[in-house]
Amino acid sequence: MAIGKLYIGRKVRELRDGVRATQAQFAERIGISTSYLNQIENNQRPVSASVLLALAETFGIGIGELSTGEGDRLLSALSEALTDPLFHGYTANLQELKLVTQNAPGMAHALIAAHQAYRRASEQLASMDDRLGRAALSEATPYDEVRDYFHFVDNYIHDLDVMAEKLAAELSLGGGENHGALQHFLSVRFGVTVERAVLKDDLIRSYAPATRRLSLNAYATPATRDFQMALQIAQLYAADVIDRIAREAGFRAAEATEICRIGLQNYFAGALLLPYEAFLKRARDLRHDLELLSGHFGASIEQICHRLSTLQRPGQKGVPIFFARVDRAGNITKRHSAAKLQFARFGAACPLWNVHQAFEMPGRIIRQLAETPDGVRYLCLATQITKGSGGFHAVQPRYALALGCEISYADSFVYADDLDLANRAAFEPIGISCRICERPNCPQRAMPPLKSRLAVDHDNRSIVPYRIM
């Protein structure tokens, strides 16, 4: 695959700083002149394919680590923010956006945060009584802060992942029969007694610190009970590391720090049950067959999909995928993308995306070949899951899981075997969200795109009552 122009000066500079080399020493190691290296680090010249390969071979890292990552997500988020009518009269070109995200990522994050605060204030002011105070309107919600934190660290927490993997090796986890080992470890190491019980108020688990008794919902699935034991281990075994990571994240609100702790505990639990190297190898061997992976590791389909989205370890990255969990209203309740596809931060998901069809075909993994307005093509998978436990009268929340990759990686998935990947006509047009999608003739459009002029023809009418100019 041809490598386009890459301006990765900041990454090259960070790599050089990491090995504590001068520009002259670093340039000599990869076989280029010091002046060329200086131009690369200042984004005055792109890296060539030969230099990219030299960096990968010399320092044992993947080309994907140099050419993709946070930059794509930051570029997408900044681009979306600048489509707001607030910036009417200014249209940033791609080169400008790249210069900002590559050379001043902190500034890009600050602008995105300011835009988010503006959006929240505008939406709240439109629906709230004038008598309410305005002091809190510009504050990010704790949930949004934490979601953005995981998004911009690539959904991978190295210290926790490695720590969990080492413990998994000690306990011989990762083979699907984890219950006994987890229960034994909690008992021997922390004196915790594990029991199955009928819990009130739809609780999945309940821990009593005073008596060191962990009660698990008797009606929960085995995968859920294993995960809750792994989460209890995270709270007791990895508490110091989790507290440090949450503290260093620098959240503005104490609530965000607590929510982040929950996210980090869940991360550790997933990494403990699905240890990195073993899971990555099995995912490759089984060509990402979700049901086979679920059966092998004794995990739920959602746990498998979520873990696939965290395979971002430097030097050992998995296929760059996107992952989302969507409710029946189209709200994205979980999201991460290591691919070029970036989910909208405001509004619902594109109605043409196959994730919505999953609710109509429960129990099936449905496939879609899709193309976004930028011309990038994807293999999209979707399936419905049911959460909760209990009997006939219990609430059973339903979600759809979406998973996929750019079409260049489709051969790594068993689901692509009988699809005509070379036929461009087989790819359905999808967008990110209506507010930023510029497809002019989409019959499913819910609202016009921002920064677009509309034309209304009173004599001729199609499904959408306007044309996009």
C-alpha positions as CSV (number, residue, x, y, z in Angstrom):
1,M,0.0,0.0,0.0
2,A,1.4,3.4,-1.0
3,I,2.4,5.7,1.9
4,G,1.1,9.3,1.5
5,K,2.8,12.4,2.8
6,L,3.3,12.1,6.5
7,Y,4.2,15.1,8.7
8,I,5.0,13.4,11.9
9,G,7.6,15.8,13.4
10,R,6.2,15.6,16.9
11,K,6.2,11.8,17.0
12,V,9.8,11.7,15.6
13,R,10.9,14.2,18.2
14,E,9.3,12.3,21.0
15,L,10.9,9.1,19.7
16,R,14.3,10.8,19.7
17,D,13.8,12.2,23.2
18,G,12.8,8.7,24.4
19,V,16.2,7.3,23.4
20,R,18.0,10.4,24.6
21,A,19.8,11.1,21.4
22,T,20.9,14.3,19.8
23,Q,19.7,15.2,16.3
24,A,23.1,14.2,14.9
25,Q,23.1,10.8,16.7
26,F,19.5,10.1,15.8
27,A,20.0,11.1,12.1
28,E,23.1,8.9,11.9
29,R,21.2,5.9,13.2
30,I,18.5,6.1,10.6
31,G,20.8,7.1,7.8
32,I,19.8,10.7,7.0
33,S,21.4,14.1,7.4
34,T,21.0,16.2,10.5
35,S,19.4,19.0,8.5
36,Y,16.8,16.6,7.0
37,L,15.9,15.4,10.5
38,N,15.6,19.0,11.7
39,Q,13.2,19.7,8.9
40,I,11.2,16.5,9.6
41,E,10.9,17.4,13.3
42,N,9.7,20.9,12.5
43,N,7.2,19.5,9.9
44,Q,8.9,21.4,7.1
45,R,9.3,18.1,5.1
46,P,7.3,14.9,5.2
47,V,9.1,11.6,6.0
48,S,9.7,9.4,3.0
49,A,8.8,5.7,2.9
50,S,12.5,4.7,3.3
51,V,12.8,6.9,6.5
52,L,9.6,5.5,7.8
53,L,10.9,1.9,7.4
54,A,14.2,2.9,8.9
55,L,12.5,4.2,12.0
56,A,10.4,1.1,12.3
57,E,13.3,-1.3,11.9
58,T,15.8,0.7,14.0
59,F,13.5,1.2,17.0
60,G,11.3,-1.9,16.7
61,I,8.0,-0.1,16.3
62,G,5.2,-0.5,13.8
63,I,4.7,1.8,10.9
64,G,1.1,2.2,12.0
65,E,2.3,3.7,15.3
66,L,4.0,6.5,13.5
67,S,1.4,7.2,10.9
68,T,-1.8,6.9,12.9
69,G,-3.1,7.3,16.4
70,E,-4.3,10.3,18.4
71,G,-3.6,12.6,15.5
72,D,-6.5,11.1,13.4
73,R,-8.9,11.4,16.3
74,L,-7.8,14.9,17.2
75,L,-8.0,16.0,13.6
76,S,-11.5,14.6,13.3
77,A,-12.7,16.3,16.5
78,L,-11.2,19.6,15.6
79,S,-12.6,19.5,12.1
80,E,-16.1,18.7,13.4
81,A,-15.9,21.6,15.9
82,L,-14.9,24.1,13.2
83,T,-18.0,23.2,11.1
84,D,-20.1,25.0,13.8
85,P,-21.9,28.2,12.5
86,L,-20.0,29.9,15.4
87,F,-17.1,29.9,13.0
88,H,-19.1,31.3,10.0
89,G,-16.8,32.8,7.4
90,Y,-13.8,30.7,8.2
91,T,-13.1,27.3,6.7
92,A,-9.9,25.6,7.7
93,N,-8.2,23.5,5.0
94,L,-6.7,20.1,5.8
95,Q,-3.1,21.4,5.9
96,E,-4.0,24.0,8.5
97,L,-5.7,21.4,10.7
98,K,-2.8,19.1,10.4
99,L,-0.3,21.8,11.4
100,V,-2.3,22.6,14.5
101,T,-2.9,19.0,15.6
102,Q,0.6,17.9,14.9
103,N,2.5,20.9,16.3
104,A,0.2,22.3,18.9
105,P,-2.1,19.4,20.1
106,G,-2.6,21.1,23.4
107,M,-4.1,24.1,21.6
108,A,-6.3,21.8,19.6
109,H,-7.6,20.1,22.7
110,A,-8.3,23.5,24.3
111,L,-10.3,24.7,21.3
112,I,-12.3,21.5,21.3
113,A,-13.0,21.9,25.0
114,A,-14.1,25.5,24.5
115,H,-16.4,24.5,21.7
116,Q,-17.9,21.7,23.8
117,A,-18.6,24.2,26.6
118,Y,-20.2,26.6,24.2
119,R,-22.4,23.8,22.8
120,R,-23.5,22.7,26.2
121,A,-24.2,26.3,27.3
122,S,-26.2,27.0,24.1
123,E,-28.3,23.8,24.4
124,Q,-29.0,24.3,28.0
125,L,-29.8,28.0,27.7
126,A,-32.3,27.1,24.9
127,S,-34.3,24.9,27.2
128,M,-33.8,26.2,30.7
129,D,-35.6,29.0,32.5
130,D,-33.9,32.4,32.6
131,R,-34.0,32.3,36.4
132,L,-31.5,29.5,36.6
133,G,-27.9,30.5,37.3
134,R,-25.5,30.3,34.4
135,A,-22.3,29.6,36.3
136,A,-22.4,25.8,35.8
137,L,-23.4,25.8,32.1
138,S,-19.9,26.0,30.7
139,E,-18.7,23.0,32.7
140,A,-18.2,19.7,31.0
141,T,-20.1,16.9,32.5
142,P,-17.9,14.4,34.4
143,Y,-19.0,11.6,32.1
144,D,-17.9,13.6,29.0
145,E,-14.6,14.4,30.6
146,V,-13.9,10.7,31.2
147,R,-15.1,9.5,27.8
148,D,-12.8,12.0,26.2
149,Y,-9.9,10.9,28.4
150,F,-10.2,7.3,27.2
151,H,-10.7,8.4,23.6
152,F,-7.5,10.5,23.5
153,V,-5.3,7.9,25.2
154,D,-6.2,5.5,22.4
155,N,-8.4,3.4,24.8
156,Y,-5.2,1.7,26.0
157,I,-3.8,2.1,29.5
158,H,-0.3,0.5,29.4
159,D,0.5,0.2,33.1
160,L,-2.9,-1.4,33.9
161,D,-2.7,-3.7,30.9
162,V,0.7,-5.0,31.7
163,M,-0.1,-5.4,35.4
164,A,-3.3,-7.4,34.6
165,E,-1.4,-9.6,32.0
166,K,1.2,-10.5,34.6
167,L,-1.4,-11.5,37.2
168,A,-3.4,-13.4,34.5
169,A,-0.2,-15.5,33.9
170,E,0.2,-16.2,37.6
171,L,-3.4,-17.3,37.9
172,S,-3.5,-19.2,34.6
173,L,-6.4,-17.1,33.3
174,G,-7.4,-16.6,29.7
175,G,-8.5,-20.1,28.9
176,G,-12.2,-19.8,29.5
177,E,-12.3,-21.6,32.9
178,N,-11.7,-18.6,35.1
179,H,-14.3,-18.8,37.9
180,G,-12.4,-21.1,40.3
181,A,-9.1,-19.2,39.9
182,L,-10.7,-15.8,40.5
183,Q,-12.6,-17.0,43.5
184,H,-9.5,-18.7,45.0
185,F,-7.4,-15.6,44.5
186,L,-9.9,-13.4,46.2
187,S,-10.2,-15.8,49.1
188,V,-6.4,-16.4,49.7
189,R,-5.0,-13.0,48.9
190,F,-7.8,-10.7,50.3
191,G,-9.9,-13.0,52.5
192,V,-13.0,-12.3,50.4
193,T,-15.8,-14.8,50.3
194,V,-17.7,-15.0,47.1
195,E,-21.4,-16.1,47.0
196,R,-24.3,-16.2,44.6
197,A,-27.3,-14.4,45.9
198,V,-30.6,-12.9,44.8
199,L,-29.9,-9.2,44.9
200,K,-32.4,-6.4,45.2
201,D,-32.7,-3.3,43.0
202,D,-31.3,-5.0,39.9
203,L,-27.8,-5.1,41.4
204,I,-25.2,-7.2,39.6
205,R,-22.8,-7.4,42.5
206,S,-22.7,-6.2,46.1
207,Y,-19.5,-6.0,48.2
208,A,-19.5,-5.5,52.0
209,P,-16.0,-4.3,53.0
210,A,-16.6,-4.9,56.7
211,T,-17.3,-8.6,56.2
212,R,-15.3,-9.0,53.0
213,R,-18.2,-10.7,51.3
214,L,-18.8,-10.4,47.6
215,S,-22.4,-11.2,46.5
216,L,-23.0,-11.9,42.8
217,N,-26.4,-11.9,41.1
218,A,-27.4,-15.5,40.9
219,Y,-29.2,-14.9,37.6
220,A,-26.3,-13.2,35.9
221,T,-24.5,-15.0,33.1
222,P,-21.2,-16.8,34.0
223,A,-19.3,-14.2,31.9
224,T,-20.8,-11.4,33.9
225,R,-20.0,-13.1,37.3
226,D,-16.4,-13.7,36.2
227,F,-16.1,-10.0,35.1
228,Q,-17.5,-8.8,38.5
229,M,-14.9,-10.9,40.4
230,A,-12.2,-9.5,38.1
231,L,-13.5,-6.0,38.9
232,Q,-13.3,-6.7,42.6
233,I,-9.7,-7.8,42.1
234,A,-9.1,-4.5,40.3
235,Q,-10.4,-2.6,43.3
236,L,-8.3,-4.5,45.8
237,Y,-5.1,-5.4,43.8
238,A,-4.7,-2.5,41.5
239,A,-6.1,0.3,43.7
240,D,-2.9,2.3,44.0
241,V,-2.1,2.3,40.2
242,I,-5.7,3.1,39.4
243,D,-5.7,6.0,41.9
244,R,-2.5,7.4,40.4
245,I,-3.7,7.2,36.8
246,A,-7.0,8.9,37.7
247,R,-5.3,11.6,39.7
248,E,-2.7,12.3,36.9
249,A,-5.6,12.7,34.4
250,G,-6.2,16.1,35.9
251,F,-10.0,16.1,35.8
252,R,-11.7,19.3,36.8
253,A,-14.5,17.6,38.8
254,A,-14.2,15.1,41.6
255,E,-17.0,13.2,40.1
256,A,-15.0,12.7,36.9
257,T,-12.2,11.2,38.9
258,E,-14.5,8.7,40.5
259,I,-16.1,7.9,37.2
260,C,-12.7,7.4,35.7
261,R,-11.8,5.0,38.5
262,I,-14.8,2.9,37.5
263,G,-13.6,2.9,33.9
264,L,-10.0,2.0,34.9
265,Q,-11.3,-0.8,37.1
266,N,-13.4,-2.2,34.2
267,Y,-10.3,-1.8,32.0
268,F,-8.2,-3.9,34.4
269,A,-10.9,-6.5,34.7
270,G,-11.1,-6.9,30.9
271,A,-7.3,-7.1,30.6
272,L,-7.2,-9.7,33.4
273,L,-9.8,-12.0,31.7
274,L,-8.5,-11.4,28.2
275,P,-4.7,-11.0,28.6
276,Y,-3.1,-8.9,25.9
277,E,-0.7,-11.2,24.0
278,A,-2.9,-14.4,24.3
279,F,-6.0,-12.5,23.2
280,L,-4.2,-10.8,20.3
281,K,-2.8,-14.1,19.1
282,R,-6.1,-15.9,19.3
283,A,-8.0,-13.0,17.6
284,R,-5.5,-13.3,14.7
285,D,-5.7,-17.1,14.6
286,L,-9.5,-17.1,14.6
287,R,-9.6,-14.1,12.2
288,H,-11.7,-12.1,14.7
289,D,-14.6,-14.5,14.8
290,L,-16.5,-13.0,17.7
291,E,-18.5,-16.1,18.6
292,L,-15.4,-18.3,18.6
293,L,-13.4,-15.8,20.7
294,S,-16.4,-15.6,23.1
295,G,-16.4,-19.3,23.5
296,H,-12.7,-19.7,23.9
297,F,-12.3,-17.1,26.6
298,G,-15.7,-17.6,28.3
299,A,-16.5,-13.9,27.8
300,S,-19.5,-12.1,26.4
301,I,-19.6,-10.7,22.8
302,E,-19.5,-7.2,24.2
303,Q,-16.4,-8.0,26.3
304,I,-14.7,-9.4,23.2
305,C,-15.6,-6.3,21.1
306,H,-14.5,-3.9,23.8
307,R,-11.2,-5.7,24.3
308,L,-10.5,-5.7,20.5
309,S,-10.8,-1.9,20.7
310,T,-8.0,-1.7,23.3
311,L,-5.3,-3.6,21.3
312,Q,-3.1,-0.5,20.9
313,R,0.1,-1.6,22.7
314,P,3.2,0.0,21.1
315,G,4.9,-2.6,19.0
316,Q,2.1,-5.1,19.3
317,K,-1.0,-3.4,17.9
318,G,-4.0,-5.2,16.6
319,V,-6.1,-4.4,13.7
320,P,-7.2,-0.7,14.0
321,I,-10.9,-1.0,14.5
322,F,-13.9,1.1,15.5
323,F,-16.3,0.0,18.2
324,A,-19.5,1.5,19.5
325,R,-22.5,0.5,21.6
326,V,-25.8,2.1,20.5
327,D,-29.2,2.2,22.2
328,R,-32.5,2.0,20.4
329,A,-32.7,5.8,20.1
330,G,-29.4,5.9,18.3
331,N,-27.4,7.3,21.2
332,I,-23.8,6.1,21.3
333,T,-23.2,5.0,24.8
334,K,-19.7,3.6,24.2
335,R,-17.3,4.6,21.4
336,H,-13.8,4.3,20.3
337,S,-12.1,4.3,16.9
338,A,-8.5,3.5,16.0
339,A,-9.6,3.8,12.3
340,K,-10.2,6.9,10.3
341,L,-13.9,6.6,11.1
342,Q,-14.6,8.9,14.0
343,F,-18.0,9.0,15.8
344,A,-20.0,12.3,16.0
345,R,-19.7,13.9,19.4
346,F,-23.2,15.5,19.1
347,G,-26.4,13.9,17.7
348,A,-27.3,10.4,16.8
349,A,-25.5,7.9,14.5
350,C,-26.2,7.9,10.8
351,P,-29.5,6.0,10.1
352,L,-27.9,4.2,7.1
353,W,-25.4,2.5,9.3
354,N,-26.2,-1.2,9.8
355,V,-26.0,-0.9,13.6
356,H,-29.6,0.1,13.6
357,Q,-30.7,-3.0,11.7
358,A,-29.3,-5.2,14.4
359,F,-32.4,-4.5,16.5
360,E,-34.5,-6.0,13.8
361,M,-32.4,-9.2,13.6
362,P,-31.5,-10.3,17.2
363,G,-29.0,-13.1,17.6
364,R,-27.3,-12.5,14.2
365,I,-24.1,-10.8,13.3
366,I,-25.0,-8.6,10.3
367,R,-22.5,-7.3,7.8
368,Q,-22.2,-4.1,5.7
369,L,-19.8,-2.7,3.2
370,A,-19.9,1.0,3.7
371,E,-18.3,4.2,2.4
372,T,-18.1,7.5,4.2
373,P,-18.2,10.9,2.4
374,D,-14.4,11.1,2.4
375,G,-14.2,8.0,0.2
376,V,-12.9,5.6,2.8
377,R,-14.5,2.2,2.7
378,Y,-15.2,-0.1,5.7
379,L,-16.3,-3.5,6.7
380,C,-19.0,-3.0,9.4
381,L,-20.4,-5.6,11.7
382,A,-23.3,-5.2,14.1
383,T,-25.2,-7.4,16.5
384,Q,-27.8,-6.9,19.2
385,I,-27.2,-7.8,22.9
386,T,-29.5,-7.8,25.9
387,K,-28.3,-6.6,29.3
388,G,-29.7,-7.3,32.7
389,S,-30.8,-10.4,34.4
390,G,-33.9,-11.7,36.1
391,G,-37.3,-13.1,35.1
392,F,-40.2,-12.1,32.9
393,H,-40.8,-8.8,34.7
394,A,-37.2,-7.7,34.8
395,V,-36.0,-4.8,32.7
396,Q,-34.0,-6.1,29.7
397,P,-32.1,-3.2,28.2
398,R,-31.1,-3.8,24.6
399,Y,-28.2,-2.4,22.7
400,A,-26.5,-2.9,19.3
401,L,-22.8,-3.4,19.1
402,A,-20.9,-2.0,16.1
403,L,-17.4,-3.2,15.1
404,G,-15.4,-2.7,12.0
405,C,-12.3,-1.8,10.1
406,E,-11.1,-0.1,7.0
407,I,-11.4,-2.4,4.0
408,S,-7.7,-2.8,3.6
409,Y,-7.8,-4.9,6.9
410,A,-10.9,-6.9,5.9
411,D,-9.0,-10.0,5.1
412,S,-8.2,-10.3,8.8
413,F,-11.9,-10.9,9.5
414,V,-13.7,-14.1,8.7
415,Y,-16.8,-12.1,8.0
416,A,-15.3,-10.7,4.8
417,D,-14.8,-14.1,3.1
418,D,-17.7,-14.1,0.7
419,L,-18.1,-10.4,0.2
420,D,-17.1,-8.7,-3.1
421,L,-14.6,-6.2,-1.7
422,A,-13.4,-5.1,-5.1
423,N,-16.9,-4.0,-6.3
424,R,-17.3,-0.4,-5.4
425,A,-21.0,-0.6,-6.1
426,A,-21.4,-3.0,-3.2
427,F,-20.5,-0.3,-0.7
428,E,-23.4,1.6,0.8
429,P,-23.0,5.4,1.5
430,I,-23.0,6.2,5.2
431,G,-22.1,9.3,7.1
432,I,-21.0,10.3,10.6
433,S,-24.1,12.4,11.6
434,C,-26.4,14.6,9.6
435,R,-25.1,17.8,11.0
436,I,-21.7,17.3,9.4
437,C,-22.5,15.0,6.5
438,E,-22.5,16.8,3.1
439,R,-24.1,14.1,1.0
440,P,-26.6,16.1,-1.1
441,N,-29.1,13.4,-1.9
442,C,-29.5,11.3,1.2
443,P,-33.2,10.3,1.7
444,Q,-32.6,9.6,5.4
445,R,-31.4,13.1,6.2
446,A,-32.8,14.3,9.6
447,M,-31.4,17.9,9.4
448,P,-29.4,20.0,6.9
449,P,-25.6,20.0,7.3
450,L,-24.1,23.0,9.0
451,K,-22.5,25.7,6.8
452,S,-24.5,24.6,3.8
453,R,-27.0,26.8,1.8
454,L,-30.4,25.3,1.1
455,A,-32.7,25.7,-1.9
456,V,-36.4,25.1,-1.6
457,D,-38.5,24.3,-4.7
458,H,-42.2,24.9,-4.0
459,D,-43.2,23.2,-7.3
460,N,-41.2,19.9,-6.9
461,R,-40.9,17.8,-3.7
462,S,-38.8,14.8,-2.8
463,I,-38.5,13.1,0.5
464,V,-36.3,15.8,1.9
465,P,-38.0,19.2,1.4
466,Y,-34.9,21.1,0.4
467,R,-31.8,20.8,-1.8
468,I,-28.3,21.3,-0.4
469,M,-26.4,23.8,-2.5
